[in-house]
Amino acid sequence: MKMTHRVLVACVFVAGFFVAQAQPLAKRPNILFAISDDQSYPHASAYGCRGIRTPAFDRVARGGVLFRTCIAGSPGCSPSRASLLTGRYHWMIEHAGTHASKFDAKYATFPGLLEQAGYWVGYTGKGWGPGNYKDGGFKRNPAGPVFSSRKKNPRIKGISSTDYAANFDDFLSQRPEGKPFCFWLGGHEPHRVFEKGIGLNQGRKLEDVDVPAFLPDTPEIRSDILDYYAEIEWFDSHLARALKQLEEIGELDNTLVIVTSDNGMAFPRAKANCFEFGVHVPLAIMWPGRAKGGREVTDPVGFVDLTATILEVGGVTHPALGQVALAPVGRSLVSLLESGKSGRVEPERTHVFSGRERHSSSRHNNMTYPQRCLRSDRHIYIRNFKPDRWPAGDPQKFVSPGKLGPMHGGYHDIDACPSLTFLIENRAQPGIARYFHWSVDKRSGEELYDITSDPACLNNLALDPTHYKTTQMYRDKMDVYLKKQAIREPLAKATSGKPTAATAECAPSQSRNLIHMDGQDEQDAVHPCLNLKPDALGQAGLLGLDH
């Protein structure tokens, strides 16, 4: 069934939000939101990725719109999911913007708002997390009531026993008559740990892997990626069953289906990084009768836009005046879905943001690695506020109070995996050393990459005087947006006003909304902007590590 129009003719106030009554509840579309765990763009067969088969994702893409530039809220699980649930960037949601922290219930979530608007809501698998939502005042997971009792033995190490599709069936069978539904189908895959060698054991071939340029092309790395592909396919099989269930009960044509992932692949220089493979995720949206199928859209879109889309489709508008400070900040994708166009559809969608504070507890005193990221259709611009810190975590960890473990036993912002082990063990090899240093070395205060020619984000154009104007343009765009959100992040310019090889480190102002203080020294709250020479910013090869 189709929504007949989008004009709001009446509203009711519910929990600070206006709930649209323009159309009867029973005629509003259902929403199936499927989200994998740690999957980078372009790892789905609809994007042409070799060695992987995702027929369910491909079905959604064929039946609707395949997005080429979807940027996650953060390159880590819980802050990205919190951004998606609230429709706000991670630095706007306090503790929920860090990894494995708490989630303050004052930030309304789209499942909660849809439930208040009359939807039947629920989730299975991984909702919001890791973290403690009860400390923030939630009585249940922010993703909704849980439906995860049905289990299935996968006989594969690292794959969850939760039968996502069967739990979705339970959810549907319990739906009250006349209510539309919103269901969060949250896979734990392809999150680490993978069963080592499962890809090869399933008959996959090493030569079918496309190795990102930031990783060495070796059999060990290729096999690790094949294991990652196998877990993606596992999640896709559950999505296929869910789509079949909707088809069998006659609800597929009245369902908005959104399929994405929370952040990038759990490999060195990907997850927990604001590089392309950390924040760029798959996205396909199908909306029978409303969104013409078989299209590809390249407009930059972000998770905050997905939230705005879900709320619009569900008939929930922006909050009342007294709640504007907590409102979603994205722009609905409904106009893109309904346009019937491909390519760049709305030129005014020029860029979206992402960023991170803390991923794991990988630095002394639990210090963060605060970043902000701007992604346009061509470039990614990254601001690193603490370039003196190790981006992948300290090289050593404390094995007991006051006692450090061995060098290179840290780097815990990178998930433990065969690829990381390979880089560490072979860091002295001439053909491997650069990959190791790309993954763990300290970085410049600013980074700029041309994604069209350098998707691996290896050539930092912010250090190139010929790209000064481009860097300045994105710097200004970021400053304008952050200041608009009552956050001030001034970036010192070279004293001459001319491009130099120097980059600036800028720490936050006194605003606690900029950098969250979980475990940080209080002195991190304020410090001046400095111009630092490249060698002070820890360029590769200048760190004093063994090569």
Buried (B, 14 or more C-beta within 10 A) or exposed (E): BEBEEBEBEEBEEBEBBBBBBBBEBEEBBBBBBBBBBBBBBBBBBBBEBEBBBBBBBBBBBBBBBBBBBBBBBBBBBBBBBBBBBBBBBBBBBBBBBBBBBBBBBEBBBBBBBBBBBBBBBBBBBBBBBEBEBEEBEBEBBBBBBBBBEBEBEBEBEBBBEBBBBBBBBBBBEEBEEEBBBBBBBBBBBBBBBBBBBBBBEEEBEBEBBBBBBBBBBBEBBBBBBBBBBBBBBBBBBBBBBBBEBBEEEEBBBBBBBBBBBBBBBBBBBBBBBBBBBBBBBBBBBBBBEBBBBEBBBBBBBBBBBBBBBBBBBBBBBBBBEEBEEBBBBBBBBBEBBEBEBBEBBBEEBEBBBBBBBBBBBBBBEBBBBBBBBBBBBBBBBBBBBBBEBBBBBBBBBEEEEEEBEEEBBBBBBBBEBBBBEBBBEBBEEEEBBBBBBBBBBBBBBBBBBBBEEBBBBBEBBBBBEEBBEBBBBBBEBBBEBBEEBEBEBEBBBBEEEEBBEBBBBBBBBEBEBBBBBBBBEEEBBEBEBBBBEBEBBBBBEBBEBEE
